[in-house]
């Protein structure tokens, strides 16, 4: 499971602080999410978000920070990011989906 292209279009930046050697669910979900992000724009004319990664020593220091086109930020700390990959994607896509619906006038 990865972030849909329609939602990715409303994300301007993604920052991942994760512990690569950790066996925790949060670290695993972050690594899977990073691996599934596209390396090329899925649609012509679409810009990919700026992606920053930083390795940290412990699970408690892990976090994900997402910036959307409307400058809204979503910060998921190590407790919130303990979710499975599908739950993590839903948390990230929810504000992007709201922006898309607002853009479409629904």
Backbone as JSON Lines, residues from 0, in Angstrom:
{"i":0,"aa":"X","n":[0.85,-1.17,0.0],"ca":[0.0,0.0,0.0],"c":[0.89,1.23,0.0]}
{"i":1,"aa":"X","n":[0.56,2.19,-0.84],"ca":[1.32,3.44,-0.9],"c":[0.35,4.61,-1.02]}
{"i":2,"aa":"X","n":[0.89,5.81,-0.97],"ca":[0.07,7.01,-1.06],"c":[-0.38,7.19,-2.51]}
{"i":3,"aa":"X","n":[-1.67,7.42,-2.7],"ca":[-2.24,7.58,-4.04],"c":[-1.67,8.84,-4.71]}
{"i":4,"aa":"X","n":[-1.52,8.77,-6.03],"ca":[-0.97,9.9,-6.8],"c":[-1.84,11.14,-6.63]}
{"i":5,"aa":"X","n":[-3.15,10.97,-6.57],"ca":[-4.05,12.11,-6.4],"c":[-3.83,12.8,-5.06]}
{"i":6,"aa":"X","n":[-3.46,12.04,-4.04],"ca":[-3.17,12.62,-2.73],"c":[-1.75,13.17,-2.68]}
{"i":7,"aa":"X","n":[-0.83,12.47,-3.33],"ca":[0.57,12.89,-3.35],"c":[0.74,14.27,-3.97]}
{"i":8,"aa":"X","n":[-0.14,14.6,-4.88],"ca":[-0.09,15.89,-5.57],"c":[-0.33,17.06,-4.61]}
{"i":9,"aa":"X","n":[-0.98,16.81,-3.48],"ca":[-1.29,17.86,-2.5],"c":[-0.28,17.9,-1.35]}
{"i":10,"aa":"X","n":[0.77,17.1,-1.44],"ca":[1.81,17.07,-0.41],"c":[3.05,17.77,-0.96]}
{"i":11,"aa":"X","n":[3.58,18.74,-0.23],"ca":[4.76,19.47,-0.72],"c":[6.06,18.97,-0.1]}
{"i":12,"aa":"X","n":[6.0,18.42,1.11],"ca":[7.23,17.95,1.76],"c":[6.91,16.81,2.72]}
{"i":13,"aa":"X","n":[7.88,15.9,2.82],"ca":[7.77,14.78,3.76],"c":[9.11,14.63,4.46]}
{"i":14,"aa":"X","n":[9.08,14.49,5.77],"ca":[10.3,14.32,6.54],"c":[10.15,13.08,7.42]}
{"i":15,"aa":"X","n":[11.12,12.2,7.33],"ca":[11.08,10.96,8.1],"c":[12.29,10.91,9.02]}
{"i":16,"aa":"X","n":[12.08,10.78,10.31],"ca":[13.14,10.51,11.28],"c":[12.87,9.09,11.76]}
{"i":17,"aa":"X","n":[13.74,8.16,11.4],"ca":[13.46,6.78,11.77],"c":[14.73,6.05,12.2]}
{"i":18,"aa":"X","n":[14.52,5.0,12.98],"ca":[15.61,4.16,13.47],"c":[15.7,2.94,12.55]}
{"i":19,"aa":"X","n":[16.67,2.93,11.62],"ca":[16.71,1.86,10.62],"c":[16.98,0.46,11.17]}
{"i":20,"aa":"X","n":[17.62,0.38,12.31],"ca":[17.93,-0.94,12.87],"c":[16.88,-1.44,13.85]}
{"i":21,"aa":"X","n":[15.86,-0.65,14.07],"ca":[14.81,-1.01,15.01],"c":[13.89,-2.07,14.4]}
{"i":22,"aa":"X","n":[13.4,-2.95,15.25],"ca":[12.46,-3.98,14.81],"c":[11.02,-3.59,15.12]}
{"i":23,"aa":"X","n":[10.8,-2.35,15.54],"ca":[9.45,-1.93,15.93],"c":[8.53,-1.8,14.72]}
{"i":24,"aa":"X","n":[7.24,-1.84,14.98],"ca":[6.24,-1.69,13.92],"c":[6.35,-0.32,13.27]}
{"i":25,"aa":"X","n":[6.61,0.72,14.07],"ca":[6.72,2.08,13.53],"c":[7.86,2.18,12.53]}
{"i":26,"aa":"X","n":[9.0,1.66,12.9],"ca":[10.16,1.72,12.01],"c":[9.92,0.92,10.74]}
{"i":27,"aa":"X","n":[9.31,-0.23,10.88],"ca":[9.0,-1.07,9.71],"c":[8.03,-0.36,8.77]}
{"i":28,"aa":"X","n":[6.99,0.25,9.33],"ca":[6.0,0.96,8.52],"c":[6.64,2.14,7.78]}
{"i":29,"aa":"X","n":[7.52,2.87,8.46],"ca":[8.2,4.0,7.82],"c":[9.09,3.53,6.67]}
{"i":30,"aa":"X","n":[9.83,2.45,6.89],"ca":[10.71,1.94,5.83],"c":[9.89,1.47,4.63]}
{"i":31,"aa":"X","n":[8.78,0.8,4.88],"ca":[7.92,0.35,3.78],"c":[7.31,1.52,3.02]}
{"i":32,"aa":"X","n":[6.88,2.54,3.76],"ca":[6.3,3.73,3.12],"c":[7.35,4.43,2.25]}
{"i":33,"aa":"X","n":[8.55,4.59,2.77],"ca":[9.63,5.21,1.99],"c":[9.94,4.42,0.73]}
{"i":34,"aa":"X","n":[9.98,3.11,0.86],"ca":[10.31,2.26,-0.29],"c":[9.24,2.33,-1.38]}
{"i":35,"aa":"X","n":[8.02,2.65,-1.01],"ca":[6.92,2.67,-1.98],"c":[6.63,4.05,-2.56]}
{"i":36,"aa":"X","n":[7.38,5.07,-2.14],"ca":[7.2,6.39,-2.73],"c":[7.76,6.39,-4.14]}
{"i":37,"aa":"X","n":[7.09,7.04,-5.08],"ca":[7.57,7.03,-6.46],"c":[8.87,7.84,-6.61]}
{"i":38,"aa":"X","n":[9.72,7.41,-7.53],"ca":[10.96,8.13,-7.81],"c":[10.79,9.07,-8.99]}
{"i":39,"aa":"X","n":[9.74,8.84,-9.77],"ca":[9.42,9.71,-10.9],"c":[7.95,10.12,-10.75]}
{"i":40,"aa":"X","n":[7.61,11.33,-11.22],"ca":[6.21,11.75,-11.13],"c":[5.28,10.77,-11.85]}
{"i":41,"aa":"X","n":[4.19,10.34,-11.19],"ca":[3.27,9.39,-11.81],"c":[2.46,9.99,-12.95]}
{"i":42,"aa":"X","n":[2.34,11.33,-12.96],"ca":[1.59,12.01,-14.02],"c":[2.45,13.14,-14.57]}
{"i":43,"aa":"X","n":[2.38,13.39,-15.87],"ca":[3.15,14.51,-16.44],"c":[2.73,15.84,-15.81]}
{"i":44,"aa":"X","n":[3.71,16.68,-15.51],"ca":[3.43,17.98,-14.93],"c":[3.24,17.97,-13.43]}
{"i":45,"aa":"X","n":[3.32,16.82,-12.8],"ca":[3.14,16.72,-11.36],"c":[4.5,16.77,-10.68]}
{"i":46,"aa":"X","n":[4.62,17.56,-9.62],"ca":[5.86,17.63,-8.86],"c":[5.78,16.67,-7.68]}
{"i":47,"aa":"X","n":[6.87,15.96,-7.45],"ca":[6.95,15.11,-6.28],"c":[7.28,15.96,-5.06]}
{"i":48,"aa":"X","n":[6.85,15.54,-3.87],"ca":[7.18,16.31,-2.67],"c":[8.68,16.21,-2.35]}
{"i":49,"aa":"X","n":[9.19,17.21,-1.64],"ca":[10.57,17.14,-1.15],"c":[10.58,16.11,-0.03]}
{"i":50,"aa":"X","n":[11.52,15.19,-0.1],"ca":[11.58,14.12,0.9],"c":[12.92,14.19,1.62]}
{"i":51,"aa":"X","n":[12.86,14.28,2.95],"ca":[14.07,14.29,3.77],"c":[14.0,13.1,4.71]}
{"i":52,"aa":"X","n":[15.13,12.45,4.87],"ca":[15.21,11.35,5.83],"c":[16.35,11.62,6.8]}
{"i":53,"aa":"X","n":[16.15,11.17,8.0],"ca":[17.17,11.31,9.03],"c":[17.12,10.06,9.88]}
{"i":54,"aa":"X","n":[18.27,9.48,10.15],"ca":[18.29,8.31,11.01],"c":[18.48,8.76,12.46]}
{"i":55,"aa":"X","n":[17.78,8.1,13.33],"ca":[17.87,8.39,14.77],"c":[18.21,7.1,15.5]}
{"i":56,"aa":"X","n":[18.64,7.24,16.74],"ca":[19.13,6.09,17.49],"c":[18.04,5.24,18.15]}
{"i":57,"aa":"X","n":[16.95,5.88,18.58],"ca":[15.94,5.12,19.33],"c":[14.55,5.29,18.73]}
{"i":58,"aa":"X","n":[13.68,4.38,19.09],"ca":[12.29,4.44,18.63],"c":[11.59,5.71,19.12]}
{"i":59,"aa":"X","n":[11.92,6.17,20.31],"ca":[11.26,7.35,20.88],"c":[11.54,8.62,20.08]}
{"i":60,"aa":"X","n":[12.6,8.64,19.3],"ca":[12.96,9.82,18.51],"c":[12.33,9.8,17.12]}
{"i":61,"aa":"X","n":[11.65,8.72,16.78],"ca":[11.08,8.6,15.44],"c":[9.88,9.53,15.26]}
{"i":62,"aa":"X","n":[9.75,10.09,14.04],"ca":[8.57,10.89,13.73],"c":[8.48,11.07,12.22]}
{"i":63,"aa":"X","n":[7.29,11.42,11.78],"ca":[7.03,11.75,10.38],"c":[6.39,13.12,10.37]}
{"i":64,"aa":"X","n":[6.86,13.99,9.48],"ca":[6.28,15.32,9.34],"c":[5.89,15.51,7.87]}
{"i":65,"aa":"X","n":[4.63,15.82,7.64],"ca":[4.1,16.01,6.3],"c":[3.62,17.45,6.17]}
{"i":66,"aa":"X","n":[3.99,18.12,5.08],"ca":[3.51,19.48,4.8],"c":[2.66,19.42,3.54]}
{"i":67,"aa":"X","n":[1.47,19.98,3.63],"ca":[0.53,19.97,2.52],"c":[0.56,21.31,1.79]}
{"i":68,"aa":"X","n":[-0.06,21.37,0.62],"ca":[-0.04,22.58,-0.21],"c":[-0.63,23.8,0.49]}
{"i":69,"aa":"X","n":[-1.55,23.6,1.4],"ca":[-2.15,24.73,2.13],"c":[-1.34,25.1,3.37]}
{"i":70,"aa":"X","n":[-0.11,24.62,3.45],"ca":[0.84,24.88,4.55],"c":[0.47,24.19,5.86]}
{"i":71,"aa":"X","n":[-0.55,23.36,5.84],"ca":[-0.92,22.57,7.01],"c":[0.16,21.52,7.23]}
{"i":72,"aa":"X","n":[0.48,21.27,8.5],"ca":[1.49,20.25,8.82],"c":[0.86,19.15,9.64]}
{"i":73,"aa":"X","n":[1.28,17.94,9.35],"ca":[0.87,16.78,10.12],"c":[2.14,16.18,10.7]}
{"i":74,"aa":"X","n":[2.2,16.06,12.01],"ca":[3.36,15.48,12.67],"c":[2.89,14.23,13.41]}
{"i":75,"aa":"X","n":[3.48,13.11,13.05],"ca":[3.18,11.84,13.71],"c":[4.4,11.45,14.52]}
{"i":76,"aa":"X","n":[4.28,11.43,15.84],"ca":[5.41,11.05,16.67],"c":[5.54,9.54,16.73]}
{"i":77,"aa":"X","n":[6.45,9.06,17.53],"ca":[6.71,7.62,17.57],"c":[5.49,6.82,18.03]}
{"i":78,"aa":"X","n":[4.64,7.41,18.85],"ca":[3.44,6.69,19.3],"c":[2.39,6.62,18.2]}
{"i":79,"aa":"X","n":[2.19,7.72,17.5],"ca":[1.19,7.75,16.42],"c":[1.63,6.93,15.23]}
{"i":80,"aa":"X","n":[2.94,6.85,15.02],"ca":[3.43,6.11,13.86],"c":[3.61,4.63,14.15]}
{"i":81,"aa":"X","n":[3.19,4.17,15.32],"ca":[3.26,2.74,15.66],"c":[2.26,1.92,14.85]}
{"i":82,"aa":"X","n":[1.46,2.59,14.07],"ca":[0.41,1.93,13.3],"c":[0.98,1.06,12.18]}
{"i":83,"aa":"X","n":[0.13,0.21,11.67],"ca":[0.49,-0.58,10.48],"c":[0.62,0.36,9.3]}
{"i":84,"aa":"X","n":[1.21,-0.11,8.23],"ca":[1.42,0.71,7.04],"c":[0.11,1.26,6.5]}
{"i":85,"aa":"X","n":[-0.93,0.44,6.44],"ca":[-2.21,0.9,5.89],"c":[-2.8,2.03,6.74]}
{"i":86,"aa":"X","n":[-2.67,1.94,8.06],"ca":[-3.17,3.0,8.94],"c":[-2.34,4.28,8.79]}
{"i":87,"aa":"X","n":[-1.05,4.11,8.62],"ca":[-0.15,5.25,8.43],"c":[-0.48,5.99,7.14]}
{"i":88,"aa":"X","n":[-0.72,5.25,6.07],"ca":[-1.08,5.86,4.79],"c":[-2.41,6.6,4.92]}
{"i":89,"aa":"X","n":[-3.37,6.01,5.62],"ca":[-4.67,6.67,5.81],"c":[-4.52,7.99,6.57]}
{"i":90,"aa":"X","n":[-3.67,8.01,7.61],"ca":[-3.46,9.23,8.38],"c":[-2.83,10.32,7.52]}
{"i":91,"aa":"X","n":[-1.93,9.94,6.63],"ca":[-1.25,10.91,5.76],"c":[-2.17,11.38,4.64]}
{"i":92,"aa":"X","n":[-2.97,10.47,4.09],"ca":[-3.84,10.81,2.95],"c":[-5.08,11.61,3.34]}
{"i":93,"aa":"X","n":[-5.52,11.49,4.58],"ca":[-6.78,12.14,4.98],"c":[-6.79,13.65,4.71]}
{"i":94,"aa":"X","n":[-5.79,14.43,5.16],"ca":[-5.79,15.87,4.84],"c":[-5.64,16.15,3.34]}
{"i":95,"aa":"X","n":[-4.86,15.32,2.65],"ca":[-4.69,15.5,1.2],"c":[-6.0,15.23,0.47]}
{"i":96,"aa":"X","n":[-6.74,14.25,0.93],"ca":[-8.04,13.94,0.33],"c":[-9.01,15.1,0.53]}
{"i":97,"aa":"X","n":[-8.97,15.71,1.71],"ca":[-9.83,16.87,1.99],"c":[-9.47,18.04,1.07]}
{"i":98,"aa":"X","n":[-8.19,18.25,0.83],"ca":[-7.76,19.31,-0.09],"c":[-8.24,19.03,-1.51]}
{"i":99,"aa":"X","n":[-8.15,17.77,-1.91],"ca":[-8.59,17.38,-3.26],"c":[-10.09,17.62,-3.42]}
{"i":100,"aa":"X","n":[-10.87,17.24,-2.42],"ca":[-12.32,17.44,-2.49],"c":[-12.67,18.93,-2.5]}
{"i":101,"aa":"X","n":[-11.93,19.72,-1.73],"ca":[-12.15,21.16,-1.71],"c":[-11.83,21.76,-3.08]}
{"i":102,"aa":"X","n":[-10.75,21.27,-3.69],"ca":[-10.34,21.75,-5.02],"c":[-11.39,21.4,-6.07]}
{"i":103,"aa":"X","n":[-11.99,20.23,-5.94],"ca":[-13.01,19.79,-6.9],"c":[-14.38,20.4,-6.6]}
{"i":104,"aa":"X","n":[-14.48,21.08,-5.47],"ca":[-15.73,21.75,-5.13],"c":[-16.79,20.86,-4.52]}
{"i":105,"aa":"X","n":[-16.37,19.77,-3.9],"ca":[-17.33,18.87,-3.27],"c":[-17.47,19.14,-1.79]}
